[in-house]
Amino acid sequence: MFGSGSSTGHDNSGVIPVRFVWPYGGGEVSIFGTFTRWIDLLPMSPVEGCPNVFQIVVSLVPGLHQFKFRVDGQWRVDEQLSFVDGPYGVVNTVVLTKDPPQILNSETPGRSNMELDDVSVCPEVIQGISATELEVSRHRISAFLSTHTAYELLPESGKVIALDVTLPVKQAFHILYEQGIPMAPLWDFCKGQFVGVLTALDFILILRELGTHGSNLTEEELETHTISAWKEGKMHLNRQIDGSGRAYSKHLIHAGPYDSMKDVSLKILQNSVSTVPIIHSASQDGSFPQLLHLASLSGILKCICRYFRHSAGSLPILQQPICSIPLGTWVPKIGEPNRRPFAMLRPNASLGAALSLLAQANVSSIPIVNDNDSLLDVYSRSDITALAKDKAYAQIHLDEISIHQALQLGQNANSSNAFYNGQRCQMCLRTDSLHKVMERLANPGVRRLLIVEAGSKRVEGVISLSDVFRFLLGI
């Protein structure tokens, strides 16, 4: 246990354990600061499983502390944390308050193709916020979304791909694969309007239908089976039948460019869709519609982060660690009642089992873990479009191919929605702040973050875009 040092002016009662982390490698790493009176060097230890990450837990009293790292004989600071000019040059700082809810840390595992990118968190212990502060944060976010329109989501340049309903299903999914997109709006030339969307879930249902004995759809028919024919067949599969016994189609969920961002967000959440087409028509009857954009929660979240970037203090909720607020889906603890199982699969599980979970459990991705529940990979709905390449779907049996083999088939997939900066698995720590989680989810193609344990990468839960918006809007 160490005192706060002569510069802090605190007594030694009410100490707080704080974990300091140096995530940038080195041979020998130490730390010293006001809590060692700038004299003693405290050696840091490598994190098990992450040799490039060093950590130490130090007991500190509440107040302001300054510190610095010594890495292989050189003085260093972590530029991702708060820093100021001090008596020993540039130093990092940490502010501790009394009675913290838990230890926060600045952990980043070693670099790999599946990393926690930029998870350097200032080791600052933050008190829980009051109900009033929560409502203030929600009110300000709601006010922003209500006064800004979908038009502001439109990029300065870009392309939006739509598919004609007369296209063969096989060709449509090949286009999704080649373009690296998980879905596309559908255009009906005869009706002169957009009538729906084709998504990766459609391909999953088709593959399951092909693998079902007694199916009315054969591999040969898939070559000529049109999108409109599949959608009609899907209505019967889902038993969307009206009173006269005829199948009916759901209306396309869409928005206009002058609808508020809040209205767009609510349409996405209430209809359980990933995107909403932004469609504009100069005619009152809606003829000659123009497809302007595909709005997503990711794009809206990016606007929120950009707007409040320099006034985060006006939203107290943003500084809260995600483990302290009701957010996301967490792996149930042993003996914990009334919690639904958390869906995870081993790499040797069949692709058929994965597709069944994706279609029935209302999830868009499944963590692939080892026997210790440590994260290896993730299988998402969008990954299924890789099977459209070279008619791979016609050469496999869903119950005979493993998830590992299926992922290898798609390892060269050119899908910007499946990868972000070359990383398939986007992760965070339970001690990350809501603000940091939001910033990461606002990146294109990122729809969820897997919550993992530092070092072991044991899966602890998942946070999706819809989870964040439901919490922020209080719904």
C-alpha positions in Angstrom: 0.0 0.0 0.0 1.3 3.4 -0.9 0.4 6.9 0.3 -0.7 9.6 -2.1 2.6 11.4 -1.9 3.4 14.8 -0.4 1.9 16.7 -3.4 -1.6 15.3 -3.0 -2.3 16.4 0.6 -4.5 13.4 1.6 -4.3 11.0 4.5 -4.0 7.3 4.2 -7.6 6.3 5.0 -10.2 5.1 2.5 -7.7 3.7 -0.1 -8.9 2.6 -3.5 -7.4 -0.2 -5.5 -6.6 1.0 -9.1 -5.2 -1.1 -11.9 -2.6 0.6 -14.1 -1.9 -0.9 -17.5 0.9 -0.4 -20.1 -0.5 -2.0 -23.3 2.4 -1.1 -25.7 5.0 -3.9 -25.0 8.5 -3.8 -23.7 11.0 -6.0 -21.8 10.9 -4.4 -18.3 8.1 -2.0 -17.4 7.7 0.0 -14.2 5.6 2.9 -12.9 6.2 5.7 -10.4 4.4 8.9 -9.4 3.1 11.0 -6.6 1.9 7.8 -4.9 5.6 6.7 -4.6 6.8 10.3 -3.9 8.5 10.1 -7.3 11.1 7.9 -5.7 10.3 4.1 -5.8 9.8 2.3 -9.1 7.0 -0.3 -9.0 7.6 -3.2 -11.4 4.6 -4.2 -13.6 3.8 -7.7 -14.6 2.8 -9.1 -18.0 -0.9 -10.1 -18.4 -1.3 -13.8 -18.9 -2.0 -14.5 -22.5 -1.0 -11.0 -23.5 2.8 -10.6 -23.2 2.7 -7.1 -24.6 0.4 -5.9 -21.8 1.8 -5.0 -18.4 -0.3 -4.2 -15.3 -0.1 -3.5 -11.6 -2.8 -2.8 -8.9 -1.9 0.1 -6.5 -4.0 1.2 -3.5 -4.5 5.0 -3.7 -6.3 7.5 -1.6 -9.0 9.7 -3.3 -7.7 12.8 -5.1 -5.4 13.7 -8.0 -2.4 11.5 -8.8 0.3 11.9 -11.4 2.4 9.1 -12.7 4.8 8.0 -15.4 6.0 4.7 -17.0 9.6 3.5 -17.4 9.9 1.1 -20.3 13.3 -0.5 -21.0 15.1 2.3 -19.3 13.1 5.1 -21.0 10.5 7.4 -19.5 7.2 7.1 -21.3 3.6 8.4 -20.9 0.4 6.9 -22.4 -0.9 9.5 -24.8 -4.3 7.8 -24.8 -4.8 8.9 -21.1 -5.0 12.3 -19.6 -1.6 14.1 -19.3 -0.2 17.4 -18.2 3.1 19.1 -17.7 4.4 18.3 -14.2 7.6 18.5 -12.2 8.9 15.5 -14.1 8.0 16.7 -17.5 4.8 15.4 -19.2 3.0 13.0 -16.9 -0.3 11.1 -16.9 -3.0 11.9 -14.4 -5.8 10.1 -12.6 -8.6 11.5 -10.4 -10.2 9.2 -7.9 -13.4 9.9 -6.0 -14.6 8.2 -2.8 -16.4 4.9 -2.5 -16.0 3.8 -6.2 -18.3 1.1 -7.5 -15.4 -0.9 -8.9 -11.9 -0.8 -10.3 -11.4 0.8 -13.7 -8.3 0.2 -15.8 -6.6 1.0 -19.0 -6.2 -2.4 -20.6 -5.5 -3.2 -24.2 -4.6 -6.8 -25.2 -1.7 -7.6 -27.5 -2.1 -6.9 -31.1 -3.5 -9.6 -33.2 -6.1 -10.1 -36.0 -8.8 -10.1 -33.3 -8.0 -7.3 -31.0 -9.6 -4.8 -28.6 -8.6 -1.8 -30.7 -8.0 1.4 -28.8 -9.3 0.2 -25.5 -7.1 2.5 -23.5 -9.3 3.8 -20.7 -8.2 6.5 -18.3 -8.1 4.7 -14.9 -10.6 7.1 -13.4 -13.2 5.9 -11.0 -16.5 7.5 -11.7 -19.5 7.6 -9.3 -22.9 6.3 -10.4 -25.3 8.9 -11.6 -28.6 9.8 -10.2 -32.0 9.2 -11.9 -32.2 13.0 -12.6 -28.8 13.0 -14.4 -29.9 10.0 -16.4 -33.1 11.7 -17.5 -31.2 14.9 -18.3 -28.9 12.9 -20.6 -31.8 11.1 -22.3 -33.7 14.4 -22.8 -30.7 16.1 -24.5 -30.1 13.1 -26.8 -33.8 12.9 -27.6 -33.9 16.6 -28.3 -31.0 16.4 -30.7 -32.5 13.5 -32.6 -35.9 15.2 -32.8 -34.4 18.4 -34.3 -32.2 16.8 -36.9 -33.4 15.1 -40.0 -32.5 12.0 -42.0 -31.2 14.4 -44.7 -28.2 15.0 -42.5 -27.3 11.3 -42.7 -26.8 11.4 -46.5 -23.1 11.2 -47.4 -21.5 13.7 -49.8 -20.9 10.9 -52.3 -21.6 7.2 -52.5 -23.8 4.6 -54.1 -26.9 2.8 -53.1 -27.6 -0.6 -54.8 -31.2 -1.7 -55.4 -32.2 -5.0 -57.0 -35.1 -5.7 -59.4 -37.5 -8.3 -58.2 -37.3 -10.2 -61.5 -33.6 -11.1 -60.8 -32.9 -14.7 -60.1 -32.2 -15.2 -56.4 -28.9 -16.8 -57.1 -27.7 -13.8 -59.1 -29.0 -11.4 -56.4 -27.0 -13.0 -53.6 -23.9 -13.1 -55.9 -24.3 -9.3 -56.2 -24.6 -8.9 -52.4 -21.4 -10.9 -52.1 -19.5 -9.1 -54.8 -20.5 -5.7 -53.5 -19.8 -6.5 -49.9 -23.3 -5.5 -48.6 -25.6 -7.5 -46.4 -28.9 -6.3 -47.9 -30.4 -4.3 -50.8 -33.8 -2.7 -51.4 -36.1 -4.3 -54.0 -37.5 -2.4 -57.0 -40.7 -3.5 -58.8 -40.8 -2.0 -62.2 -44.4 -2.9 -62.8 -45.5 -1.1 -59.7 -43.0 1.7 -60.0 -42.0 1.5 -56.4 -39.7 -0.1 -53.9 -41.4 -3.1 -52.4 -39.1 -4.6 -49.8 -35.5 -5.6 -49.1 -33.4 -8.7 -49.7 -31.2 -9.6 -46.7 -28.7 -12.2 -45.6 -31.5 -13.8 -43.6 -33.3 -14.6 -46.8 -30.3 -16.6 -48.0 -30.2 -18.4 -44.6 -33.9 -19.4 -45.0 -33.3 -20.5 -48.6 -30.3 -22.7 -47.6 -32.4 -24.2 -44.8 -35.3 -24.8 -47.3 -32.9 -26.5 -49.7 -31.7 -28.8 -47.0 -35.3 -29.7 -45.9 -36.7 -33.0 -47.2 -39.9 -32.3 -49.1 -38.9 -28.8 -50.0 -40.6 -27.3 -53.0 -37.3 -25.5 -53.9 -34.5 -27.4 -55.7 -31.0 -26.3 -56.5 -31.9 -26.3 -60.2 -34.9 -24.0 -59.6 -32.7 -21.6 -57.6 -30.9 -20.8 -60.8 -34.1 -19.3 -62.2 -36.1 -18.7 -59.1 -36.8 -14.9 -59.0 -36.7 -12.7 -56.0 -40.4 -12.0 -56.2 -41.2 -15.8 -56.4 -39.0 -16.3 -53.3 -40.7 -13.5 -51.4 -44.1 -15.0 -52.2 -43.0 -18.4 -51.0 -41.5 -16.8 -47.9 -44.9 -15.4 -47.0 -46.3 -18.9 -47.0 -43.4 -20.2 -44.9 -44.1 -17.4 -42.4 -47.9 -18.0 -42.6 -48.6 -14.4 -43.4 -52.1 -15.2 -44.5 -55.1 -12.8 -44.6 -58.7 -13.7 -43.8 -59.4 -15.0 -47.3 -56.5 -17.4 -47.2 -54.3 -15.4 -49.4 -50.7 -14.5 -48.6 -50.0 -10.8 -48.0 -46.8 -8.9 -48.0 -45.6 -6.6 -45.3 -45.3 -2.9 -46.3 -41.7 -1.6 -46.8 -40.5 0.2 -43.8 -39.0 3.5 -45.1 -38.5 7.1 -44.2 -38.3 10.5 -46.0 -35.3 12.8 -46.0 -37.1 15.3 -43.7 -38.2 12.8 -41.1 -36.4 13.3 -37.8 -33.5 11.1 -36.8 -35.6 10.0 -33.8 -38.4 8.8 -36.0 -35.9 6.9 -38.2 -34.4 5.3 -35.0 -37.8 4.3 -33.7 -38.8 2.7 -37.0 -35.6 0.6 -37.0 -36.1 -0.4 -33.4 -39.9 -1.1 -33.5 -39.7 -3.1 -36.7 -36.5 -5.0 -35.8 -34.7 -4.1 -39.0 -31.1 -3.1 -39.5 -31.6 -0.3 -42.0 -34.4 1.9 -43.3 -34.3 3.2 -46.9 -34.6 7.0 -47.2 -36.9 7.5 -50.2 -37.9 10.9 -51.7 -40.6 11.6 -54.3 -41.4 15.0 -55.7 -45.0 13.9 -56.4 -47.7 13.9 -53.8 -48.8 10.4 -54.9 -45.3 9.0 -54.3 -44.6 8.2 -57.9 -41.1 8.2 -59.3 -39.4 7.6 -55.9 -35.7 8.2 -55.5 -33.7 6.0 -53.2 -31.3 8.4 -51.5 -29.7 6.4 -48.7 -29.9 3.4 -46.4 -30.2 4.8 -42.9 -28.8 2.8 -40.0 -28.4 3.2 -36.3 -24.7 3.3 -36.8 -24.9 6.4 -38.9 -27.3 8.1 -36.4 -25.0 7.2 -33.6 -22.1 8.8 -35.4 -24.1 12.0 -35.6 -24.7 11.9 -31.8 -21.0 11.3 -31.1 -20.0 14.1 -33.4 -22.5 16.6 -31.9 -21.6 15.9 -28.3 -17.9 15.3 -28.8 -16.9 18.6 -27.3 -19.7 18.8 -24.7 -19.7 15.3 -23.3 -19.9 16.8 -19.8 -23.5 17.7 -20.6 -24.3 14.0 -20.8 -23.3 12.4 -17.4 -24.4 9.0 -18.6 -21.6 8.8 -21.2 -18.9 8.4 -18.6 -20.5 5.4 -16.9 -18.8 2.0 -17.3 -21.1 -0.3 -19.2 -21.1 -2.9 -16.4 -22.8 -0.3 -14.1 -25.9 0.4 -16.4 -28.6 -1.9 -17.7 -27.2 -2.4 -21.2 -26.6 -5.4 -23.5 -27.0 -9.1 -23.0 -24.7 -10.7 -20.5 -23.6 -14.3 -19.9 -25.7 -15.5 -16.9 -23.8 -16.2 -13.8 -23.9 -19.7 -12.2 -27.2 -20.1 -10.3 -28.6 -16.8 -11.6 -32.3 -17.2 -12.2 -34.6 -15.9 -15.0 -31.8 -15.3 -17.5 -32.0 -16.7 -21.0 -29.0 -18.7 -22.2 -26.3 -16.8 -24.0 -25.8 -18.2 -27.5 -22.3 -19.4 -28.2 -20.9 -22.2 -30.4 -17.7 -24.2 -30.7 -15.8 -24.1 -34.1 -16.6 -27.7 -34.7 -20.4 -27.1 -34.5 -22.3 -27.5 -37.8 -23.2 -24.7 -40.0 -26.7 -25.9 -39.8 -26.7 -25.3 -36.1 -25.4 -21.8 -36.6 -28.0 -20.9 -39.2 -30.8 -22.3 -37.0 -29.7 -20.0 -34.1 -29.4 -17.0 -36.4 -32.9 -17.6 -37.8 -34.7 -18.6 -34.6 -33.0 -16.9 -31.7 -33.4 -13.4 -33.1 -29.6 -12.7 -33.1 -27.5 -11.3 -35.9 -24.2 -13.0 -34.8 -22.9 -15.9 -32.7 -19.6 -15.8 -30.8 -17.4 -18.8 -31.7 -15.5 -19.9 -28.6 -13.1 -22.5 -27.3 -13.7 -24.9 -24.4 -12.9 -22.1 -22.0 -15.4 -19.8 -23.6 -12.6 -17.6 -24.9 -13.4 -15.8 -28.2 -12.0 -17.3 -31.4 -14.2 -15.8 -34.0 -17.8 -14.7 -34.7 -20.3 -16.0 -37.3 -22.7 -13.3 -38.5 -25.7 -13.3 -40.9 -23.6 -11.4 -43.4 -21.1 -14.2 -43.5 -23.6 -16.4 -45.2 -23.4 -14.5 -48.5 -19.8 -15.9 -49.0 -21.5 -19.2 -49.9 -22.8 -17.5 -53.0 -19.3 -17.5 -54.4 -18.8 -20.2 -57.0 -22.1 -21.8 -56.0 -20.5 -23.1 -52.8 -24.0 -23.5 -51.3 -24.7 -26.3 -53.9 -21.7 -28.3 -52.8 -22.2 -28.4 -49.1 -24.5 -30.1 -46.6 -25.3 -27.8 -43.7 -25.1 -30.5 -41.1 -21.8 -31.9 -42.5 -19.7 -28.7 -42.7 -18.4 -27.0 -39.5 -18.5 -23.3 -38.7 -14.7 -23.3 -38.9 -14.8 -24.7 -42.5 -17.6 -22.3 -43.5 -15.5 -19.3 -42.2 -12.6 -20.6 -44.3 -14.8 -20.5 -47.4 -15.5 -16.9 -46.8 -12.0 -15.8 -45.5 -11.4 -13.9 -48.8 -14.8 -12.3 -48.8 -14.8 -8.7 -49.9 -17.3 -7.6 -47.3 -16.9 -4.2 -45.7 -19.8 -5.1 -43.4 -18.0 -8.2 -42.1 -14.7 -6.5 -41.4 -13.6 -3.2 -39.9 -10.0 -2.3 -40.3 -9.3 -5.9 -41.1 -10.8 -7.2 -37.8 -13.7 -9.5 -37.7 -14.3 -9.4 -33.9 -15.0 -6.0 -32.4 -14.7 -6.2 -28.6 -14.8 -4.1 -25.5 -14.2 -4.5 -21.8 -16.9 -4.4 -19.0 -15.1 -1.3 -17.6 -15.2 0.7 -20.8 -17.3 3.8 -20.7 -20.6 4.1 -22.6 -18.9 6.9 -24.6 -16.1 4.7 -25.8 -18.5 1.9 -26.7 -20.6 4.4 -28.7 -17.6 5.7 -30.5 -16.7 2.2 -31.6 -20.2 1.2 -32.6 -20.4 4.4 -34.8 -17.8 2.9 -37.1 -19.1 1.7 -40.5 -20.0 -2.0 -40.5 -19.8 -2.4 -36.7 -23.2 -3.6 -35.4 -22.2 -5.1 -32.1 -19.3 -5.3 -29.6 -18.5 -8.5 -27.7 -17.7 -7.9 -24.1 -14.6 -10.0 -23.2 -12.4 -10.5 -20.1 -9.0 -8.8 -20.5 -6.2 -11.3 -21.2 -8.3 -14.5 -21.5 -10.8 -13.0 -24.0 -13.5 -15.0 -22.2 -16.9 -13.8 -23.6 -18.9 -12.0 -20.9 -21.7 -10.5 -23.1 -22.6 -8.5 -26.1 -23.8 -4.9 -26.8 -25.6 -4.1 -30.0 -26.5 -0.8 -31.6 -30.2 -1.4 -30.8 -29.2 -2.0 -27.1 -27.5 1.4 -27.0 -30.4 3.2 -28.6 -33.1 1.5 -26.4 -31.1 2.6 -23.4 -30.4 6.2 -24.6 -34.1 6.7 -25.5 -35.4 4.9 -22.4 -37.5 2.4 -24.3 
